[in-house]
Amino acid sequence: MSKTLIRGAKVLGGQAQDVLVDGETIAAVGTGLDAEGATVVEAEGRVLLPGLVDLHTHLREPGREDSETVLTGTRAAASGGYTSVFAMANTSPVADTAGVVEQVHRLGREHGYCDVQPIGAVTVGLEGKRLAELGAMHESAAGVTVFSDDGKCVDDAVIMRRALEYVKAFGGVIAQHAQEPRLTEGAQMNEGAVSAELGLGGWPAVAEESIIARDVLLAEHVGSRVHICHLSTAGSVEIVRWAKSRGIDVTAEVTPHHLLLTDELVRTYDPVYKVNPPLRTERDVMALREALADGTIDIVATDHAPHPHEDKDCEWAAAAMGMVGLETALSVVQHTMVDTGLLDWAGVADRMSHAPARIGRATGHGRPVSVGEPANLTLVDPAYRGAVDPAGFASRSRNTPYEGRELPGRVTHTFLRGRATLMDGKLA
């Protein structure tokens, strides 16, 4: 078994320490460590975090391999410091059976750049009419624990209640894409002053907030877990905060782009800024940052949504919604949360590793950087500054809203159970 000595890293941003990895586990943590025959990684000035976990990734396989594959998506994940990702169910065919989720799970194991945990659909074909094989997907080799119709809202309250009741039996969670469909018909961007000026169909905040309010009450009624995907408005924050104060078992995520970008960018009519839910106002962005800092929002999730060039290089109305995010997420979080003093690196480890692993039951991930723990690790150079160049992405798609923007921080090394998937910024 190989050995790696990470020398002089700031564990969770604290004091510089050495970390010895022996095989798949952390063998020692301290100062002045030495190990004969070990590969030495000089990490002075760098921050060592537990491997990142993304609860919301679109890998597109099966069906849209022109956008992304499990291989290219997991390579992008490793480049961004992730050791585990949860793959959304809106593939073709939809991941609504044990067979499809097992296929995605197997592809992740074969490629080996990070662990891939499939998310199962809540309803057959994402059509919102009848429950998918939730129990069969959970009992399959993939061991599905998270279910979502992401891309579509489970808008039928009876179906949502039944799903919450069903997964309660095995500790599962329903991850809701909160979008009331009737309130967003023809919507192109956030409803507000900018949409009125541009003449684009508005996407009101209440379309998100009304679903969240309903679902936290349903979760309370049946005593089950609900997770809110890509929360994006100040009003949604207040609803989740209220629900948590009542003891309702609700968790929520925010994307990096909703922590940084606003609807003012839509004035460019560049479809790279078209996303679901839409970019909101500066007030919403500030509320989301504060909520992530105080724990109202539990995690950062990328909603990595790759699209081929032709689906974005077109007029705004015809463009697909979504942005790639795995390779830039940590930099955006450093820029918006760490460099602003809202979170320290231990807080980043919680929001991007510990908490998502806990919500998704990702065994072996999100663990402390301690002796005996699995060596799922990420090494970051926080002093780095550089412009985002999508030409260097490992992802098959390039639809990033950050092209040319200078962002801080760079992942230099990623270790999956002691094996380097990224070494000195290059994929192993």
C-alpha positions as CSV (number, residue, x, y, z in Angstrom):
1,M,0.0,0.0,0.0
2,S,1.3,3.5,-0.9
3,K,2.1,6.2,1.7
4,T,1.7,9.9,1.3
5,L,3.1,12.5,3.7
6,I,1.3,15.9,3.4
7,R,3.7,18.2,5.1
8,G,2.9,21.6,6.8
9,A,-0.8,21.9,5.7
10,K,-3.2,24.0,7.7
11,V,-5.8,21.5,8.7
12,L,-9.2,23.2,8.3
13,G,-7.3,26.5,8.2
14,G,-5.7,26.0,11.6
15,Q,-2.1,25.4,12.7
16,A,0.3,23.8,10.2
17,Q,0.5,20.0,10.7
18,D,1.7,17.0,8.9
19,V,-0.7,14.3,7.8
20,L,0.5,10.8,7.0
21,V,-1.7,8.7,4.7
22,D,-1.1,5.0,4.7
23,G,-3.1,3.1,2.2
24,E,-6.7,4.2,2.4
25,T,-6.6,5.8,5.9
26,I,-5.0,8.6,7.8
27,A,-2.2,7.0,9.9
28,A,-0.9,10.0,11.8
29,V,-1.5,13.8,12.3
30,G,1.1,15.9,14.0
31,T,4.3,17.9,13.5
32,G,7.7,16.6,12.4
33,L,6.3,13.4,10.9
34,D,8.4,11.3,8.7
35,A,7.7,8.1,6.7
36,E,10.3,6.2,4.8
37,G,9.3,5.6,1.2
38,A,6.3,8.0,1.3
39,T,5.5,10.4,-1.4
40,V,5.9,13.9,0.1
41,V,3.5,16.7,-0.7
42,E,4.9,20.1,0.5
43,A,1.8,22.0,1.6
44,E,3.1,25.1,3.3
45,G,0.5,27.8,3.2
46,R,-2.2,25.5,1.9
47,V,-5.4,24.4,3.6
48,L,-6.3,20.7,4.1
49,L,-10.0,19.9,4.0
50,P,-12.0,16.7,4.0
51,G,-12.9,15.7,0.5
52,L,-15.8,17.8,-0.8
53,V,-19.3,16.3,-1.2
54,D,-21.7,17.6,-3.8
55,L,-25.4,16.7,-3.1
56,H,-26.5,18.1,-6.5
57,T,-24.7,17.2,-9.7
58,H,-25.9,16.5,-13.2
59,L,-23.7,13.9,-14.9
60,R,-26.1,13.5,-17.9
61,E,-25.3,9.8,-18.5
62,P,-27.3,7.9,-19.7
63,G,-28.8,9.8,-22.6
64,R,-27.0,13.2,-22.9
65,E,-23.4,12.1,-23.2
66,D,-22.8,15.1,-25.5
67,S,-23.1,17.3,-22.4
68,E,-21.3,15.2,-19.8
69,T,-20.5,11.6,-18.9
70,V,-19.9,9.9,-15.6
71,L,-16.2,9.9,-16.5
72,T,-15.9,13.5,-17.5
73,G,-18.1,14.7,-14.7
74,T,-16.2,12.8,-12.0
75,R,-12.9,14.1,-13.5
76,A,-14.4,17.6,-13.1
77,A,-15.3,16.7,-9.6
78,A,-11.8,15.6,-8.7
79,S,-10.4,18.8,-10.2
80,G,-12.7,20.8,-7.9
81,G,-11.8,18.9,-4.8
82,Y,-14.8,16.6,-4.6
83,T,-14.5,12.9,-3.5
84,S,-18.2,12.2,-3.7
85,V,-21.1,13.5,-5.8
86,F,-24.8,12.7,-5.9
87,A,-26.0,12.3,-9.5
88,M,-29.5,13.7,-10.3
89,A,-32.1,11.6,-11.8
90,N,-33.1,13.6,-14.9
91,T,-31.2,11.5,-17.3
92,S,-32.6,9.6,-20.4
93,P,-33.9,7.1,-19.4
94,V,-34.9,8.7,-16.1
95,A,-33.2,7.1,-13.0
96,D,-36.6,5.9,-11.7
97,T,-35.7,2.2,-11.5
98,A,-33.2,0.0,-9.7
99,G,-31.6,-0.9,-13.1
100,V,-30.8,2.7,-14.1
101,V,-29.4,3.8,-10.7
102,E,-27.3,0.7,-10.6
103,Q,-25.9,1.5,-14.0
104,V,-24.8,5.0,-12.9
105,H,-23.4,3.6,-9.6
106,R,-21.4,1.0,-11.6
107,L,-20.0,3.6,-14.0
108,G,-18.8,5.7,-11.0
109,R,-17.0,2.7,-9.5
110,E,-15.4,1.8,-12.8
111,H,-14.0,5.3,-13.5
112,G,-12.8,5.9,-9.9
113,Y,-12.2,9.7,-9.9
114,C,-14.8,10.1,-7.1
115,D,-17.7,8.1,-5.5
116,V,-20.9,8.5,-7.4
117,Q,-24.2,8.1,-5.5
118,P,-27.2,8.1,-7.8
119,I,-30.3,10.1,-6.8
120,G,-33.5,8.3,-7.6
121,A,-36.6,10.0,-9.2
122,V,-39.5,10.6,-6.9
123,T,-42.1,10.0,-9.7
124,V,-42.1,7.8,-12.8
125,G,-40.5,9.6,-15.7
126,L,-40.4,12.8,-13.6
127,E,-44.0,13.2,-14.6
128,G,-45.4,13.9,-11.1
129,K,-48.2,11.4,-11.4
130,R,-47.2,8.2,-9.5
131,L,-44.3,7.3,-7.3
132,A,-41.3,5.6,-8.7
133,E,-39.7,2.5,-7.3
134,L,-38.3,4.2,-4.2
135,G,-38.0,1.0,-2.1
136,A,-36.4,-1.0,-4.9
137,M,-33.8,1.8,-5.6
138,H,-33.0,2.0,-2.0
139,E,-32.5,-1.8,-1.7
140,S,-30.5,-2.0,-5.0
141,A,-26.7,-2.1,-5.1
142,A,-26.8,1.7,-5.5
143,G,-28.4,2.0,-2.0
144,V,-30.3,5.2,-2.9
145,T,-31.2,7.4,0.0
146,V,-31.9,10.7,-1.8
147,F,-34.9,11.1,-4.2
148,S,-35.6,14.1,-6.4
149,D,-37.5,15.1,-9.6
150,D,-35.0,18.0,-9.9
151,G,-35.6,20.0,-13.0
152,K,-39.3,19.6,-12.2
153,C,-41.2,20.2,-9.0
154,V,-43.3,17.6,-7.3
155,D,-46.2,20.0,-7.3
156,D,-48.9,17.6,-6.3
157,A,-49.3,17.8,-2.5
158,V,-50.7,14.2,-2.2
159,I,-47.8,12.7,-4.2
160,M,-45.3,14.7,-2.1
161,R,-46.9,13.5,1.1
162,R,-46.8,9.9,0.0
163,A,-43.1,10.2,-1.0
164,L,-42.2,11.7,2.4
165,E,-44.1,8.9,4.1
166,Y,-42.5,6.2,2.0
167,V,-38.9,7.2,2.5
168,K,-39.4,7.7,6.2
169,A,-39.3,3.9,6.6
170,F,-35.6,3.7,5.6
171,G,-34.3,7.2,6.6
172,G,-34.4,8.6,3.1
173,V,-34.9,12.2,2.1
174,I,-36.9,14.0,-0.6
175,A,-35.0,16.8,-2.3
176,Q,-37.5,19.2,-3.7
177,H,-37.0,21.5,-6.7
178,A,-39.3,24.3,-5.4
179,Q,-41.0,25.8,-8.4
180,E,-44.8,26.2,-8.6
181,P,-45.3,25.5,-12.3
182,R,-48.4,27.7,-12.9
183,L,-46.6,30.7,-11.4
184,T,-43.6,30.2,-13.7
185,E,-45.2,29.6,-17.1
186,G,-43.2,31.4,-19.7
187,A,-40.7,32.7,-17.1
188,Q,-37.3,33.6,-18.3
189,M,-35.6,35.4,-15.4
190,N,-36.3,36.7,-11.9
191,E,-39.4,38.8,-11.7
192,G,-38.5,42.3,-10.7
193,A,-37.3,45.7,-12.0
194,V,-34.8,44.2,-14.5
195,S,-37.4,41.8,-16.0
196,A,-39.8,44.6,-16.4
197,E,-37.2,46.8,-18.2
198,L,-36.1,43.9,-20.5
199,G,-39.6,42.7,-21.2
200,L,-38.7,39.1,-20.2
201,G,-41.2,36.8,-18.5
202,G,-40.8,37.1,-14.7
203,W,-40.1,34.2,-12.3
204,P,-41.6,35.4,-9.0
205,A,-39.9,34.6,-5.7
206,V,-43.3,33.3,-4.4
207,A,-43.2,30.4,-6.9
208,E,-40.3,29.0,-4.8
209,E,-41.4,30.2,-1.4
210,S,-45.0,28.8,-1.6
211,I,-43.7,25.2,-2.4
212,I,-41.1,25.4,0.4
213,A,-43.8,26.5,2.9
214,R,-46.1,23.7,1.8
215,D,-43.4,21.0,2.0
216,V,-42.0,21.9,5.4
217,L,-45.5,21.6,6.8
218,L,-46.0,18.3,5.0
219,A,-42.6,17.1,6.4
220,E,-43.7,18.1,9.9
221,H,-47.1,16.4,9.5
222,V,-45.6,13.0,8.5
223,G,-42.4,13.3,10.6
224,S,-40.1,12.9,7.6
225,R,-37.1,14.6,6.1
226,V,-37.2,17.2,3.3
227,H,-34.3,18.9,1.6
228,I,-34.7,22.1,-0.4
229,C,-32.7,22.2,-3.6
230,H,-30.9,25.5,-4.8
231,L,-32.7,27.9,-2.4
232,S,-32.5,31.3,-4.0
233,T,-34.6,34.0,-2.3
234,A,-34.6,36.0,1.0
235,G,-38.1,34.9,1.6
236,S,-37.2,31.2,1.2
237,V,-34.5,31.8,3.9
238,E,-37.1,33.1,6.3
239,I,-39.4,30.1,5.8
240,V,-36.6,27.6,6.3
241,R,-35.5,29.5,9.4
242,W,-39.0,29.4,10.8
243,A,-39.4,25.7,10.0
244,K,-36.1,24.9,11.8
245,S,-37.3,26.9,14.8
246,R,-40.3,24.6,15.0
247,G,-38.1,21.5,14.9
248,I,-39.1,20.5,11.4
249,D,-36.5,18.2,9.8
250,V,-35.7,20.4,6.8
251,T,-32.3,21.0,5.2
252,A,-31.4,23.4,2.4
253,E,-28.7,24.1,-0.1
254,V,-27.5,27.1,-2.0
255,T,-25.5,27.1,-5.2
256,P,-22.2,29.1,-5.6
257,H,-23.7,31.2,-8.4
258,H,-26.6,32.3,-6.2
259,L,-24.0,33.4,-3.7
260,L,-22.3,35.7,-6.2
261,L,-24.3,36.6,-9.3
262,T,-27.4,38.8,-9.7
263,D,-30.2,39.3,-12.2
264,E,-28.4,42.5,-13.4
265,L,-26.2,40.2,-15.5
266,V,-29.2,39.3,-17.6
267,R,-29.0,42.8,-19.2
268,T,-26.2,41.3,-21.4
269,Y,-28.7,38.7,-22.8
270,D,-25.9,36.2,-22.6
271,P,-27.6,32.8,-22.1
272,V,-24.7,31.7,-19.9
273,Y,-26.6,33.5,-17.1
274,K,-29.8,31.6,-17.7
275,V,-30.4,29.2,-14.9
276,N,-33.1,27.5,-12.9
277,P,-33.9,29.0,-10.4
278,P,-33.0,32.3,-11.9
279,L,-30.3,34.7,-10.7
280,R,-32.0,36.9,-8.1
281,T,-31.4,40.4,-6.6
282,E,-28.4,41.7,-4.6
283,R,-30.7,41.7,-1.5
284,D,-31.3,37.9,-2.1
285,V,-27.6,37.3,-2.5
286,M,-26.8,39.0,0.8
287,A,-29.5,37.1,2.6
288,L,-28.3,33.8,1.2
289,R,-24.7,34.5,2.3
290,E,-25.9,35.4,5.8
291,A,-28.1,32.3,6.0
292,L,-25.2,30.0,4.9
293,A,-23.0,31.6,7.6
294,D,-25.5,31.2,10.4
295,G,-26.5,27.6,9.4
296,T,-30.0,28.3,8.2
297,I,-28.8,27.0,4.9
298,D,-27.0,23.8,5.6
299,I,-24.8,23.2,2.5
300,V,-23.4,24.5,-0.7
301,A,-24.3,22.3,-3.7
302,T,-23.1,23.0,-7.2
303,D,-26.2,22.1,-9.4
304,H,-23.5,21.4,-12.0
305,A,-25.6,21.5,-15.2
306,P,-23.5,21.0,-18.3
307,H,-24.8,21.8,-21.7
308,P,-23.2,21.5,-25.2
309,H,-22.2,24.7,-27.0
310,E,-25.2,24.8,-29.3
311,D,-27.7,24.7,-26.4
312,K,-26.2,27.9,-25.0
313,D,-24.9,29.7,-28.1
314,C,-28.3,30.9,-29.2
315,E,-31.0,33.5,-28.4
316,W,-31.9,33.8,-24.7
317,A,-35.5,32.4,-25.0
318,A,-34.3,29.2,-26.8
319,A,-31.3,28.6,-24.5
320,A,-31.1,25.8,-22.0
321,M,-31.0,26.6,-18.3
322,G,-28.0,25.8,-16.2
323,M,-24.3,26.3,-15.4
324,V,-21.3,24.1,-14.8
325,G,-20.0,24.4,-11.3
326,L,-17.8,21.6,-10.0
327,E,-14.5,23.1,-10.9
328,T,-15.2,26.6,-9.6
329,A,-17.4,26.0,-6.5
330,L,-14.7,26.2,-3.9
331,S,-13.2,29.4,-5.4
332,V,-16.6,31.1,-5.4
333,V,-17.2,30.0,-1.8
334,Q,-13.8,31.4,-0.8
335,H,-14.5,34.6,-2.6
336,T,-18.0,35.2,-1.1
337,M,-17.8,33.6,2.3
338,V,-14.1,33.2,3.5
339,D,-12.5,36.3,2.1
340,T,-15.5,38.3,3.4
341,G,-15.1,36.9,6.9
342,L,-18.5,35.2,6.9
343,L,-17.1,31.7,7.2
344,D,-13.7,30.2,8.3
345,W,-12.3,27.1,6.6
346,A,-13.8,24.9,9.3
347,G,-17.1,26.3,8.3
348,V,-16.4,25.6,4.6
349,A,-15.5,22.0,5.6
350,D,-18.9,21.7,7.3
351,R,-21.0,23.3,4.5
352,M,-19.2,21.5,1.7
353,S,-18.2,18.1,3.2
354,H,-19.5,17.2,6.7
355,A,-23.2,18.4,6.2
356,P,-23.8,17.1,2.7
357,A,-22.3,13.7,3.6
358,R,-24.6,13.6,6.6
359,I,-27.7,14.6,4.7
360,G,-27.0,12.1,1.9
361,R,-25.7,9.3,4.1
362,A,-22.4,9.2,2.2
363,T,-20.5,6.7,4.3
364,G,-16.8,7.4,4.6
365,H,-17.1,11.0,3.4
366,G,-17.3,14.2,5.4
367,R,-15.2,12.7,8.1
368,P,-12.7,14.5,10.4
369,V,-9.1,14.8,9.4
370,S,-8.1,12.4,12.1
371,V,-6.2,9.2,12.7
372,G,-8.1,6.2,11.5
373,E,-10.4,8.1,9.2
374,P,-10.7,7.4,5.5
375,A,-8.2,9.5,3.5
376,N,-10.7,11.5,1.5
377,L,-8.9,14.8,1.4
378,T,-8.6,18.1,-0.5
379,L,-5.7,20.4,-0.5
380,V,-6.3,24.1,-1.4
381,D,-3.9,27.0,-2.2
382,P,-6.0,29.9,-0.9
383,A,-3.4,32.5,-2.0
384,Y,-3.8,31.7,-5.6
385,R,-5.5,34.3,-7.8
386,G,-6.3,33.6,-11.5
387,A,-8.9,34.2,-14.2
388,V,-11.3,31.3,-15.0
389,D,-10.4,29.6,-18.3
390,P,-13.0,27.0,-19.3
391,A,-10.7,25.7,-22.0
392,G,-8.9,23.9,-19.2
393,F,-12.0,22.3,-17.6
394,A,-12.2,18.6,-17.3
395,S,-15.9,18.8,-17.8
396,R,-17.2,18.1,-21.3
397,S,-19.1,21.4,-21.3
398,R,-18.0,25.0,-21.0
399,N,-21.1,26.9,-19.9
400,T,-19.5,28.7,-17.0
401,P,-20.6,32.2,-16.0
402,Y,-17.2,33.0,-14.6
403,E,-15.1,32.9,-17.8
404,G,-12.4,35.6,-17.5
405,R,-13.4,36.5,-14.0
406,E,-10.6,36.4,-11.4
407,L,-11.3,34.1,-8.5
408,P,-9.2,33.1,-5.5
409,G,-8.1,29.7,-4.5
410,R,-7.0,26.6,-6.4
411,V,-7.4,22.9,-5.6
412,T,-4.0,21.4,-6.0
413,H,-4.5,17.8,-4.7
414,T,-7.5,15.5,-4.2
415,F,-7.2,12.1,-2.5
416,L,-9.9,9.4,-2.7
417,R,-9.3,6.8,0.0
418,G,-5.6,7.7,-0.1
419,R,-5.2,7.6,-3.9
420,A,-4.4,10.9,-5.6
421,T,-7.0,11.7,-8.2
422,L,-5.5,15.2,-8.6
423,M,-1.8,15.9,-8.1
424,D,-0.3,19.3,-8.4
425,G,-3.4,20.5,-10.2
426,K,-3.3,17.7,-12.8
427,L,-5.6,14.8,-13.0
428,A,-4.0,11.5,-12.1
